[in-house]
Structures are given as structure tokens and as C-alpha cells.
Amino acid sequence: MAQFDVYILPDGAHVVDVQSPLASVHRTRLVIPLIDPSDDTNVVGRLNPQVTLDGEPWLLATHFVVTLDAKLLRARIGSLADQEWTIKAALDFLINGF
């Protein structure tokens, strides 16, 4: 498991793993759901930035950040490592408000 890898959960939801590899002492991972841009009308720019996975746009649903059992993260479908700073900025906005 690598930070910023994207997985499909058993229920079909897409999530991005945002947990640092240095914090991998538990069997859980901190993830942010990815949602279809057409599914949400309450988008806050810095909190819900658009990211691109395999050429497809997704919204980062940072306000739904959650910890999941790592066993659920089996179906890796890609990585958003190239968009690391966009993801970190969204987390900063959620936590710090800027």
C-alpha cells in the first residue's frame, strides 16, 4: 500500500489512501472518497478539488475522510501521487481552514 494509491471498495466506492507510510503501525488506513463530479452540487473549491485518474475527472470528498480496515483496500486501480499537493492542500483546508 502506498500513499495516494486509489482503490475500489467491495461496495464499488472509490477511495484514495492518504495515510503516510510512516504511520502504518495499525491495520487501518486513512482514506478520502472520490465522487463523480456530477453527483455533488455542494462543492467547496479547496475542500473538494477535482483530480484526474486515468483521464477521468473525480472530486475529492475530503469532508468524508474516514479510517478503514486495510483489508478492504485490495483492488488498487491507480495512483494520484502526481496530485499529492492538491490532496494535501484539501486536507490542510479541512483541518486548518486555509
C-alpha positions as CSV (number, residue, x, y, z in Angstrom):
1,M,0.0,0.0,0.0
2,A,1.3,3.4,-1.0
3,Q,0.2,6.8,-0.1
4,F,-2.1,8.3,-2.8
5,D,-3.0,4.9,-4.3
6,V,-6.6,4.6,-5.4
7,Y,-8.8,1.6,-4.6
8,I,-12.3,0.3,-5.4
9,L,-14.0,-0.9,-2.2
10,P,-16.3,-4.0,-2.2
11,D,-19.3,-1.7,-2.5
12,G,-17.9,-0.1,-5.6
13,A,-16.8,3.2,-4.0
14,H,-13.5,4.7,-5.0
15,V,-11.1,5.9,-2.3
16,V,-7.6,7.4,-2.2
17,D,-5.3,6.3,0.6
18,V,-3.8,9.5,2.2
19,Q,-2.0,7.9,5.1
20,S,1.7,8.3,5.5
21,P,3.7,5.1,5.2
22,L,5.4,6.1,8.5
23,A,2.0,5.7,10.3
24,S,1.4,2.2,9.2
25,V,1.5,0.6,12.6
26,H,-2.2,-0.2,12.7
27,R,-4.3,-2.3,10.4
28,T,-6.2,0.8,9.3
29,R,-5.7,3.4,6.6
30,L,-7.0,6.9,6.3
31,V,-8.8,7.4,3.0
32,I,-10.8,10.1,1.2
33,P,-13.7,9.0,-1.1
34,L,-13.6,10.1,-4.7
35,I,-17.0,11.1,-6.2
36,D,-18.3,11.7,-9.7
37,P,-18.3,15.5,-10.3
38,S,-22.0,15.3,-11.5
39,D,-23.0,13.6,-8.1
40,D,-22.4,16.6,-5.8
41,T,-23.6,20.2,-6.1
42,N,-22.2,21.4,-2.8
43,V,-18.6,21.6,-3.9
44,V,-16.2,23.9,-2.0
45,G,-13.2,24.5,-4.3
46,R,-10.3,24.0,-2.0
47,L,-12.0,21.3,0.1
48,N,-13.3,19.3,-2.9
49,P,-10.7,19.8,-5.7
50,Q,-11.0,17.9,-9.0
51,V,-8.4,15.2,-9.5
52,T,-7.8,13.1,-12.6
53,L,-7.5,9.3,-12.6
54,D,-6.7,7.7,-15.9
55,G,-8.0,10.7,-17.8
56,E,-11.3,10.8,-15.9
57,P,-12.3,13.6,-13.5
58,W,-13.2,12.9,-9.9
59,L,-13.9,15.2,-6.9
60,L,-12.0,14.6,-3.7
61,A,-14.7,14.3,-1.0
62,T,-12.3,15.5,1.7
63,H,-15.2,16.2,4.2
64,F,-15.9,12.5,4.2
65,V,-12.4,11.4,5.2
66,V,-12.5,8.1,7.1
67,T,-10.4,5.3,8.5
68,L,-11.0,1.9,7.0
69,D,-9.6,-1.6,7.8
70,A,-6.7,-2.1,5.4
71,K,-8.2,-5.5,4.3
72,L,-10.8,-3.5,2.4
73,L,-8.2,-2.0,0.2
74,R,-7.5,-4.9,-2.2
75,A,-8.4,-3.6,-5.6
76,R,-5.8,-1.0,-6.5
77,I,-6.7,0.8,-9.7
78,G,-4.2,3.6,-9.9
79,S,-2.4,6.4,-8.1
80,L,-2.9,10.1,-7.5
81,A,0.7,10.6,-6.4
82,D,1.2,13.1,-9.2
83,Q,-1.5,15.2,-7.5
84,E,-0.1,15.0,-4.0
85,W,-0.1,18.7,-3.3
86,T,-3.7,19.2,-4.4
87,I,-4.7,16.4,-2.0
88,K,-2.6,17.8,0.9
89,A,-4.0,21.3,0.3
90,A,-7.5,19.9,0.7
91,L,-6.6,18.2,3.9
92,D,-5.0,21.4,5.2
93,F,-8.1,23.3,4.3
94,L,-10.3,20.8,6.2
95,I,-8.1,20.9,9.3
96,N,-6.8,24.4,9.4
97,G,-9.3,26.4,7.3
98,F,-6.6,27.7,4.9
